Amino acid sequence: MSTKPILGLTVGGIFCLSCQSNVYQINGFARDFNDGDTICMRYESDGGTPIATTLIADGKFTFSGETETTALCQIYSKKRPESTVFFFLEPTHITVELALTPERNRVSGTTINNTWQQLNDSIRILGQEVVKTSLLPVADSATQLLRVQKIDSLHRRMSDCILNTARRNSDNPIGQYINQNYKAPEFK
Protein backbone atom coordinates (compact mmCIF):
# COMPACT_ATOMS: atom_id res chain seq x y z
CA MET A 1 0.00 0.00 0.00
CA SER A 2 1.41 3.42 -0.91
CA THR A 3 1.65 6.34 1.49
CA LYS A 4 -0.82 8.54 -0.44
CA PRO A 5 -3.94 6.55 0.62
CA ILE A 6 -2.71 6.35 4.22
CA LEU A 7 -2.01 10.08 4.27
CA GLY A 8 -5.43 10.74 2.74
CA LEU A 9 -7.17 8.58 5.34
CA THR A 10 -5.24 10.26 8.16
CA VAL A 11 -6.11 13.77 6.97
CA GLY A 12 -9.73 12.72 6.43
CA GLY A 13 -9.90 11.22 9.92
CA ILE A 14 -8.47 14.34 11.53
CA PHE A 15 -10.92 16.50 9.58
CA CYS A 16 -13.90 14.38 10.74
CA LEU A 17 -12.76 14.49 14.36
CA SER A 18 -12.36 18.26 14.25
CA CYS A 19 -15.96 18.58 13.03
CA GLN A 20 -17.17 16.82 16.19
CA SER A 21 -15.28 19.05 18.60
CA ASN A 22 -16.63 19.92 22.04
CA VAL A 23 -14.64 23.16 22.10
CA TYR A 24 -16.28 26.51 22.76
CA GLN A 25 -14.78 29.95 22.25
CA ILE A 26 -16.46 33.01 23.76
CA ASN A 27 -15.33 36.40 22.54
CA GLY A 28 -16.60 39.07 24.88
CA PHE A 29 -16.81 42.83 24.88
CA ALA A 30 -17.09 44.83 28.11
CA ARG A 31 -16.43 48.45 27.18
CA ASP A 32 -18.25 49.81 30.26
CA PHE A 33 -15.75 48.10 32.56
CA ASN A 34 -12.09 48.66 33.41
CA ASP A 35 -9.09 46.70 32.24
CA GLY A 36 -8.23 44.15 34.89
CA ASP A 37 -11.85 43.71 36.07
CA THR A 38 -12.79 40.08 36.63
CA ILE A 39 -15.49 38.48 34.50
CA CYS A 40 -17.05 35.24 35.72
CA MET A 41 -18.98 32.51 33.96
CA ARG A 42 -21.27 30.04 35.70
CA TYR A 43 -23.99 27.56 34.89
CA GLU A 44 -27.39 29.12 35.55
CA SER A 45 -28.41 26.10 37.61
CA ASP A 46 -25.34 26.20 39.92
CA GLY A 47 -26.39 29.16 42.03
CA GLY A 48 -23.08 30.95 42.16
CA THR A 49 -19.96 28.86 41.68
CA PRO A 50 -18.03 30.18 38.67
CA ILE A 51 -16.84 27.57 36.20
CA ALA A 52 -14.33 30.04 34.77
CA THR A 53 -13.00 33.54 35.31
CA THR A 54 -11.02 35.89 33.10
CA LEU A 55 -9.83 39.49 33.08
CA ILE A 56 -10.81 42.36 30.81
CA ALA A 57 -8.05 43.69 28.56
CA ASP A 58 -8.70 46.54 26.12
CA GLY A 59 -12.45 46.24 26.73
CA LYS A 60 -12.47 42.56 25.74
CA PHE A 61 -12.45 39.16 27.41
CA THR A 62 -12.40 35.55 26.28
CA PHE A 63 -13.37 32.15 27.60
CA SER A 64 -12.57 28.84 25.97
CA GLY A 65 -12.90 25.25 26.98
CA GLU A 66 -14.86 22.11 26.31
CA THR A 67 -18.50 21.27 26.89
CA GLU A 68 -20.35 18.09 26.11
CA THR A 69 -23.82 19.61 26.38
CA THR A 70 -25.60 22.85 25.65
CA ALA A 71 -26.53 24.59 28.90
CA LEU A 72 -27.84 27.97 30.00
CA CYS A 73 -24.99 29.98 31.51
CA GLN A 74 -24.39 33.43 32.87
CA ILE A 75 -21.49 35.82 32.38
CA TYR A 76 -21.20 38.63 34.90
CA SER A 77 -18.83 41.16 36.38
CA LYS A 78 -17.39 40.14 39.74
CA LYS A 79 -17.53 43.77 40.95
CA ARG A 80 -21.05 44.30 39.61
CA PRO A 81 -22.87 40.95 39.61
CA GLU A 82 -26.09 42.68 38.59
CA SER A 83 -24.39 43.31 35.23
CA THR A 84 -25.08 39.94 33.71
CA VAL A 85 -25.93 38.26 30.44
CA PHE A 86 -27.49 34.82 30.05
CA PHE A 87 -26.62 32.64 27.05
CA PHE A 88 -26.48 29.03 25.95
CA LEU A 89 -22.99 27.57 26.19
CA GLU A 90 -22.44 25.22 23.30
CA PRO A 91 -19.41 23.86 21.46
CA THR A 92 -18.84 26.64 18.93
CA HIS A 93 -17.95 30.35 18.71
CA ILE A 94 -20.16 32.71 20.73
CA THR A 95 -20.03 36.49 21.04
CA VAL A 96 -21.13 38.21 24.26
CA GLU A 97 -21.48 41.91 25.00
CA LEU A 98 -21.60 42.74 28.72
CA ALA A 99 -22.74 46.23 29.66
CA LEU A 100 -23.83 48.18 32.73
CA THR A 101 -27.37 48.53 31.39
CA PRO A 102 -29.35 45.35 30.66
CA GLU A 103 -30.69 46.50 27.30
CA ARG A 104 -27.13 46.68 25.94
CA ASN A 105 -26.25 43.10 26.93
CA ARG A 106 -26.14 40.90 23.83
CA VAL A 107 -25.34 37.36 22.80
CA SER A 108 -24.92 36.05 19.26
CA GLY A 109 -23.03 33.68 17.03
CA THR A 110 -25.22 30.58 17.04
CA THR A 111 -28.78 29.81 16.01
CA ILE A 112 -29.72 29.03 19.60
CA ASN A 113 -28.16 32.20 21.04
CA ASN A 114 -29.52 34.39 18.25
CA THR A 115 -33.01 33.04 19.01
CA TRP A 116 -32.44 33.55 22.75
CA GLN A 117 -31.40 37.17 22.12
CA GLN A 118 -34.43 37.78 19.92
CA LEU A 119 -36.72 36.43 22.67
CA ASN A 120 -35.03 38.61 25.29
CA ASP A 121 -35.31 41.69 23.08
CA SER A 122 -39.02 41.06 22.49
CA ILE A 123 -39.74 40.58 26.20
CA ARG A 124 -37.73 43.70 27.09
CA ILE A 125 -39.63 45.85 24.58
CA LEU A 126 -43.01 44.57 25.79
CA GLY A 127 -41.91 45.03 29.43
CA GLN A 128 -40.91 48.63 28.76
CA GLU A 129 -44.36 49.22 27.27
CA VAL A 130 -45.98 47.75 30.42
CA VAL A 131 -43.97 50.14 32.61
CA LYS A 132 -44.74 53.12 30.36
CA THR A 133 -48.45 52.28 30.36
CA SER A 134 -48.58 51.81 34.13
CA LEU A 135 -47.08 55.27 34.67
CA LEU A 136 -49.69 57.10 32.60
CA PRO A 137 -51.96 59.41 34.63
CA VAL A 138 -55.45 58.14 35.36
CA ALA A 139 -58.29 60.67 35.08
CA ASP A 140 -61.24 58.38 35.69
CA SER A 141 -62.35 54.75 36.00
CA ALA A 142 -62.80 54.37 32.23
CA THR A 143 -59.19 55.41 31.65
CA GLN A 144 -58.08 53.05 34.42
CA LEU A 145 -59.96 50.17 32.78
CA LEU A 146 -58.34 50.89 29.40
CA ARG A 147 -54.93 50.94 31.03
CA VAL A 148 -55.54 47.62 32.79
CA GLN A 149 -56.74 46.08 29.51
CA LYS A 150 -53.65 47.31 27.66
CA ILE A 151 -51.32 45.93 30.34
CA ASP A 152 -53.19 42.61 30.27
CA SER A 153 -52.83 42.51 26.49
CA LEU A 154 -49.08 43.18 26.77
CA HIS A 155 -48.71 40.40 29.35
CA ARG A 156 -50.55 38.02 27.01
CA ARG A 157 -48.24 39.00 24.16
CA MET A 158 -45.22 38.32 26.38
CA SER A 159 -46.54 34.91 27.29
CA ASP A 160 -47.39 34.12 23.66
CA CYS A 161 -43.90 35.18 22.60
CA ILE A 162 -42.31 32.83 25.14
CA LEU A 163 -44.64 29.93 24.32
CA ASN A 164 -44.22 30.38 20.56
CA THR A 165 -40.44 30.39 20.96
CA ALA A 166 -40.70 27.18 22.99
CA ARG A 167 -42.95 25.59 20.36
CA ARG A 168 -40.68 26.56 17.43
CA ASN A 169 -37.65 25.27 19.34
CA SER A 170 -39.10 22.19 21.01
CA ASP A 171 -36.28 20.06 19.57
CA ASN A 172 -33.43 22.14 21.00
CA PRO A 173 -32.21 23.48 24.36
CA ILE A 174 -34.19 26.76 24.23
CA GLY A 175 -37.52 25.02 23.84
CA GLN A 176 -36.57 22.44 26.45
CA TYR A 177 -35.45 25.15 28.89
CA ILE A 178 -38.66 27.14 28.46
CA ASN A 179 -40.86 24.05 28.76
CA GLN A 180 -39.11 23.07 32.00
CA ASN A 181 -38.97 26.52 33.59
CA TYR A 182 -41.80 28.72 32.31
CA LYS A 183 -45.26 28.52 33.76
CA ALA A 184 -47.68 30.51 31.64
CA PRO A 185 -50.02 32.70 33.70
CA GLU A 186 -53.69 31.85 33.77
CA PHE A 187 -55.41 34.84 32.19
CA LYS A 188 -59.04 35.62 32.97
C-alpha positions in Angstrom: 0.0 0.0 0.0 1.4 3.4 -0.9 1.7 6.3 1.5 -0.8 8.5 -0.4 -3.9 6.6 0.6 -2.7 6.4 4.2 -2.0 10.1 4.3 -5.4 10.7 2.7 -7.2 8.6 5.3 -5.2 10.3 8.2 -6.1 13.8 7.0 -9.7 12.7 6.4 -9.9 11.2 9.9 -8.5 14.3 11.5 -10.9 16.5 9.6 -13.9 14.4 10.7 -12.8 14.5 14.4 -12.4 18.3 14.2 -16.0 18.6 13.0 -17.2 16.8 16.2 -15.3 19.0 18.6 -16.6 19.9 22.0 -14.6 23.2 22.1 -16.3 26.5 22.8 -14.8 30.0 22.3 -16.5 33.0 23.8 -15.3 36.4 22.5 -16.6 39.1 24.9 -16.8 42.8 24.9 -17.1 44.8 28.1 -16.4 48.4 27.2 -18.2 49.8 30.3 -15.7 48.1 32.6 -12.1 48.7 33.4 -9.1 46.7 32.2 -8.2 44.1 34.9 -11.8 43.7 36.1 -12.8 40.1 36.6 -15.5 38.5 34.5 -17.1 35.2 35.7 -19.0 32.5 34.0 -21.3 30.0 35.7 -24.0 27.6 34.9 -27.4 29.1 35.5 -28.4 26.1 37.6 -25.3 26.2 39.9 -26.4 29.2 42.0 -23.1 31.0 42.2 -20.0 28.9 41.7 -18.0 30.2 38.7 -16.8 27.6 36.2 -14.3 30.0 34.8 -13.0 33.5 35.3 -11.0 35.9 33.1 -9.8 39.5 33.1 -10.8 42.4 30.8 -8.1 43.7 28.6 -8.7 46.5 26.1 -12.5 46.2 26.7 -12.5 42.6 25.7 -12.5 39.2 27.4 -12.4 35.5 26.3 -13.4 32.2 27.6 -12.6 28.8 26.0 -12.9 25.3 27.0 -14.9 22.1 26.3 -18.5 21.3 26.9 -20.4 18.1 26.1 -23.8 19.6 26.4 -25.6 22.8 25.7 -26.5 24.6 28.9 -27.8 28.0 30.0 -25.0 30.0 31.5 -24.4 33.4 32.9 -21.5 35.8 32.4 -21.2 38.6 34.9 -18.8 41.2 36.4 -17.4 40.1 39.7 -17.5 43.8 41.0 -21.1 44.3 39.6 -22.9 40.9 39.6 -26.1 42.7 38.6 -24.4 43.3 35.2 -25.1 39.9 33.7 -25.9 38.3 30.4 -27.5 34.8 30.0 -26.6 32.6 27.1 -26.5 29.0 26.0 -23.0 27.6 26.2 -22.4 25.2 23.3 -19.4 23.9 21.5 -18.8 26.6 18.9 -18.0 30.4 18.7 -20.2 32.7 20.7 -20.0 36.5 21.0 -21.1 38.2 24.3 -21.5 41.9 25.0 -21.6 42.7 28.7 -22.7 46.2 29.7 -23.8 48.2 32.7 -27.4 48.5 31.4 -29.3 45.3 30.7 -30.7 46.5 27.3 -27.1 46.7 25.9 -26.3 43.1 26.9 -26.1 40.9 23.8 -25.3 37.4 22.8 -24.9 36.0 19.3 -23.0 33.7 17.0 -25.2 30.6 17.0 -28.8 29.8 16.0 -29.7 29.0 19.6 -28.2 32.2 21.0 -29.5 34.4 18.2 -33.0 33.0 19.0 -32.4 33.6 22.8 -31.4 37.2 22.1 -34.4 37.8 19.9 -36.7 36.4 22.7 -35.0 38.6 25.3 -35.3 41.7 23.1 -39.0 41.1 22.5 -39.7 40.6 26.2 -37.7 43.7 27.1 -39.6 45.8 24.6 -43.0 44.6 25.8 -41.9 45.0 29.4 -40.9 48.6 28.8 -44.4 49.2 27.3 -46.0 47.8 30.4 -44.0 50.1 32.6 -44.7 53.1 30.4 -48.5 52.3 30.4 -48.6 51.8 34.1 -47.1 55.3 34.7 -49.7 57.1 32.6 -52.0 59.4 34.6 -55.5 58.1 35.4 -58.3 60.7 35.1 -61.2 58.4 35.7 -62.3 54.7 36.0 -62.8 54.4 32.2 -59.2 55.4 31.6 -58.1 53.1 34.4 -60.0 50.2 32.8 -58.3 50.9 29.4 -54.9 50.9 31.0 -55.5 47.6 32.8 -56.7 46.1 29.5 -53.7 47.3 27.7 -51.3 45.9 30.3 -53.2 42.6 30.3 -52.8 42.5 26.5 -49.1 43.2 26.8 -48.7 40.4 29.3 -50.5 38.0 27.0 -48.2 39.0 24.2 -45.2 38.3 26.4 -46.5 34.9 27.3 -47.4 34.1 23.7 -43.9 35.2 22.6 -42.3 32.8 25.1 -44.6 29.9 24.3 -44.2 30.4 20.6 -40.4 30.4 21.0 -40.7 27.2 23.0 -42.9 25.6 20.4 -40.7 26.6 17.4 -37.6 25.3 19.3 -39.1 22.2 21.0 -36.3 20.1 19.6 -33.4 22.1 21.0 -32.2 23.5 24.4 -34.2 26.8 24.2 -37.5 25.0 23.8 -36.6 22.4 26.4 -35.5 25.1 28.9 -38.7 27.1 28.5 -40.9 24.0 28.8 -39.1 23.1 32.0 -39.0 26.5 33.6 -41.8 28.7 32.3 -45.3 28.5 33.8 -47.7 30.5 31.6 -50.0 32.7 33.7 -53.7 31.8 33.8 -55.4 34.8 32.2 -59.0 35.6 33.0 
